[in-house]
Amino acid sequence: MQNLYKKLKTFVKPFKNTIEIAEFKLNLDSAVSELVSKKGLAEVARLIKFLHVVVNRWGKFCPKAFIEAFRICASDKVTLDYKLLIGVYRLSGYQLEEVRLGFKYGLTREQVEFYAKPYFEALQMDEIRLGFERGLSFEQVSVYAKPEFGYNEMREIRLGFEHGLTQEQVEFYAKPEYPYWLMRIIRESFESKFTLSPEQKEFFINFSTNLDCKKDPRECIKIGEVFLGFVNGLSIDQIKIYARSEFDGFQMREIRLGLKDGLSLEQIRYYAKPDFDSTQMREIRLGFVKGLTQEQIDLYAKSEFTSHQMREIRLGFEEGLSMEQVMLYAKPELSFIEMKRIRKELVEQVKKRPRPERRKSGIDLSKA
């Protein structure tokens, strides 16, 4: 045993301080003792000799990977053969940990080797391992066990299968160009028993295929807004109002919300203009939703006002100011901070204004 530790001293050189050396030795003592008790001294000697070769191929020493290699081989379910180790020798310590956990939690050799690949990050391996542990088939895991999916995207696909979605439903959103948040929107909609009609599916596919989410991730927001339009019960004709190239995803959202809130087509078309950015559209939409008159909204629905300025004008009307009072500060040259100050002063004046006393009728109700 002492001879083995002499060989292992060569691995201590790369460490920067005595704390790292002590931590490595402690972990190594535990791992080697476990392996000796299960496999025997001769097997440990073979492993150390092999790991000398492996470390040379690494080009640098990785303490966690070294310890995890010992622990993998200490497992009762793993025989100490070179085939497994050669297949994983380029893995990091965290990747090797996923290999060890796979064997620990009862995965077969075939399942572990399915994800024990250098091109999968440890967190990606974790999602593949969890899929097998929770009973997914090779066919299901194969849908997301691809390096082009990040671990967050893998999780959304895995959860879809775990929550009972069909292969067709999962494959509908399991696209490498879709970010995880878009996958989640679609997945949760399907889980709530939402379904697309053939016409809706055709429209969605035609719309999404014309966008390049890889080149410009903001295009995915547009795809999400079209899908949410169907979830909100909008018709294809209504969705066509905002599913246009001149609108960005955030502008599309404000138009969709207006349709969802039941605004008339005339009201929607009033603010569904590329000249307004999404935050300006929001203030105009909220004006309609809050019940402002067309004349009141006309006062601030102008591109020369920022959304913050629009908000101060809208709040003035909502708080009971008259047209004349709001017009005192509804000027593009005033900052929204100055507008806010004036609005609050006017509102305070209205509150302090004495209310007219109610005239008594002169009728004695007690005698009625």
Secondary structure, DSSP 8 states (H G I E B T S, - for coil): -HHHHHHHGGGSTT-SSHHHHHHHHHHHHHHHHHHHHHH-HHHHHHHHHHHHHHHHHHSS--HHHHHHHHHHHHSTT----HHHHHHHTTS-HHHHHHHHHHHHTT--HHHHHHH--TTS-HHHHHHHHHHHHTT--HHHHHHH-STTS-HHHHHHHHHHHHTT--HHHHHHH--TTS-HHHHHHHHHHHHTT----HHHHHHHHHHHHT--TTT-TTHHHHHHHHHHHHHTT--HHHHHHH-STTS-HHHHHHHHHHHHTT--HHHHHHH--TTS-HHHHHHHHHHHHTT--HHHHHHH-STTS-HHHHHHHHHHHHTT--HHHHHTT--TTS-HHHHHHHHHHHHHHHHHS-----------GGG-
